Amino acid sequence: MTYVILLGAIVIGLPIAFAILAALLYFMAVGDFPYNIRIVATQMFGGISSYPLLAIPLFILAGELMNESGITSRIIAFANVLVGRMRAGLAMVNIWASVIFAGLSGSAVADTSAIGRVFIPEMEKKGYPRDFSAALTAASSVIGPIIPPSIPVIIYALTVTGVSVPALFMAGVVPGLLLAVFLSVYVYIFAGHYEKAGEHHDFAERKSSRKALLEGIIPLLMPVFVVGSILMGIVTPTEAASFAVAYAMFVGLFIFRELKPSRLAGLFARAMRDSAIVMVVIGAVAAANWLLNYNRVPNMITDFAVNYMSEKWMFLSVVIILFLVVGLFLEGIAAMLVLVPILHPIAVSLGVDPTHLGIVIIFNLMIGLITPPMGLCLFVADSIANVGIGRLSRTIMPFFLVELLVLIIITFFPDLVIGLPKLLGLL
């Protein structure tokens, strides 16, 4: 009955955190359990009572400030100078602007919203079909949580496994760039006919190339300072997130001067709301994981897996399939918090590198953001393009296959993931 309540709540559209809590409360109210129902609240607050988790609302706030600071247009102009004159140049700019934006927000949804509002109508003017423009914007936004700094990476490292945050940050660099390269190759081959090669894309406020490059460096310095200070051991991820907020506010108020003091209250309120959503999910899953551990469910699954999956490739294949299926129906952070504590011990017992596993899982779940029926980036892109989820889902399938190919490559060639952290002495 507990599982019926959980699945029923999800089907009717109840947020995943409240669906989990409803199932837990029912189980503890009617089950033969040695604790009273208050243990759910205790475990929830215990799950979010952590200083390192302050990095999550701070990075969310930094992303909000960046979006309001005029940084998006500068990033687009910067990317336009770099790749805008190539075949399918505007599509290339879309992809590489997402790469740069990834170093600022760490959120695929924020990327889709910020980049999509500029690119979808602009690409349509240049001859690209509107559904193709929306699909490319959603697909390239997946890069956001892979390249550091990344909110899913922080959650994975701090609340799930205890894997090194700097190591995970660096492990995401090559997969993120590899995805950008594969998407670029695809649009170069299959989308070049939409647009004349070498056409100059003089949007993003018609800035000169030199000015665009100079102004583009300013936002690029933020991830350099944030990630660099973490790698050098100068600050913790939480302290680095505080610096990101201060940097974004300074740039918006005093350098670009597009961030108005009157807007700050609204930005802080939005960041608090988005942070609360994440924290409620973390708290609910913490309570569920406590109950699973109490009933030794992870131990039973681990014993079963060790007996029947003796090779790394078998386990990694199951992980890919499992998270692709789960990503169709569950929000990525919730799925990660529920499943990783179970899968992590199995991976360790089979000799799978925990850092490699983390990037594979995060990459896997980010693909879920562009797959129907619950792909959040699809809905955000469609809210801008208004082409219909059905049409957009069909258009995005080639991009999904490209991303699946990259996922398979980084899964079975782990040196692409852990090579950079090893080179930097983080593993």
C-alpha positions, 0 to 999 in steps of 0.5 A, a space after each residue: 500500500 505504501 508504494 501504491 500511495 507513492 506512485 499514485 501521488 506522483 501520477 496525480 501530479 503531487 511534487 515528488 517530495 510530498 509524494 515521498 512524505 505521504 508514503 512515509 507517513 502512511 507506513 509509519 502510521 499503520 506499520 509495526 514500527 518502534 518509533 512514532 511519526 515524529 521521526 519523519 520530521 526529525 530525519 527531514 531536518 537532519 538531512 538538510 541541517 548541514 553547513 556545506 548545503 548552504 552552497 546550494 541556495 548561494 549558487 542559485 542566488 548567484 545564477 539569478 544575479 547573473 541573469 539580471 546583470 546583462 551577462 547573458 547578452 555578453 556571453 552570446 556576443 562573446 560566443 558569436 565572435 568565436 564561432 559565429 562565422 562557421 557553417 551553421 554559425 548561429 546554432 554553434 553560438 547557441 551551443 557554445 554560449 551554453 558552455 560558457 553559461 554553464 560556468 555561471 549558473 550550473 542549472 540547465 533550466 536557467 540556461 534554457 530560459 536565459 539563452 532560449 529567450 534570445 536564440 529561439 526568435 533570432 534563429 527563426 529570423 535566420 531561417 532555422 525552424 522554430 522547433 529545431 531552435 527550441 530543441 537545440 536550446 534545450 539539448 545544449 542546456 544539458 551542458 550546464 550542470 556538467 561543467 563546474 560549478 554545478 549544483 547537482 555535483 554539490 548535492 551528489 558529493 555532499 549529501 550522497 556519497 562524500 566524494 571530493 567536490 573538486 574532483 567531481 568538478 574537474 571530472 565534468 569538464 571533459 564530458 561537458 566539452 565533449 558533448 558540446 563538440 558532438 552537438 557542434 558536429 551534428 549541427 555542422 553536418 545536418 543544420 548548415 543548410 538552414 543558414 549561409 556559411 560565413 553570414 555575420 550574426 550582428 545581434 547581441 547589441 551590435 558590439 564590435 568583436 574587440 568589445 565583445 571579447 573584452 566584456 565576455 572575459 568579465 563573466 568568464 572570470 567568475 567560474 575561474 575564481 570560484 573553481 580555482 579557489 576550491 581546487 587550491 584549497 583556499 575556500 570551501 564550496 560554500 565560501 566559493 558560492 558566497 564569493 560567486 554571489 558577491 562577484 555577480 552583484 558587483 558586476 551587475 551593479 558597478 561594471 555593467 550597471 544593468 542590475 537595479 537595486 530595486 530588483 534585488 528583493 525580487 531576485 532574493 525571493 526567487 532564489 529563496 523559493 527555488 532553494 526551498 524546493 531543492 531543500 524540501 526534496 533533500 529532506 524528504 529523501 533523507 527521511 526515506 533513505 533512513 527508513 530504507 537503511 533501517 530495513 536494510 534494503 540497500 544491503 539486500 540490493 547490494 548482496 543481490 547485485 554482487 552475486 549477479 553482476 560480477 563485471 563493471 560493464 554489466 553494472 554500468 550498463 544497468 546504471 545507464 538503463 535504470 537512470 534513463 528510465 527513472 529520468 523519464 518520470 522523476 526529477 533528477 535530484 530526487 532520483 539521485 538522492 534515492 538511488 545513489 546511496 543504494 548503488 554507490 556501495 555496489 559500485 565500490 565493491 565492483 571497483 568502479 571509481 566513485 568520481 566516474 560513477 558520479 559524472 555518469 549518473 549526473 550526465 544520465 539524469 540531465 538527459 532526462 531533462 530533455 526527454 518526455 513526458 517529464 523533461 523540464 527543459 522541454 517545457 521551458 523551451 516550449 513556453 518560449 517557442 510555443 510549438 507544442 510538446 509533441 512536435 518538440 519531442 520529435 525534433 529533439 530525438 536526434 539530439 537525444 541520440 547524440 547525447 546518449 552516444 556521449 554518455 556511452 563513451 564516457 561510461 565505458 572510457 572512464 579515463 575521459 572522466 577521471 583523467 583530468 582530476 588525476 592529472 591535477 592530483 585530486 584522485 
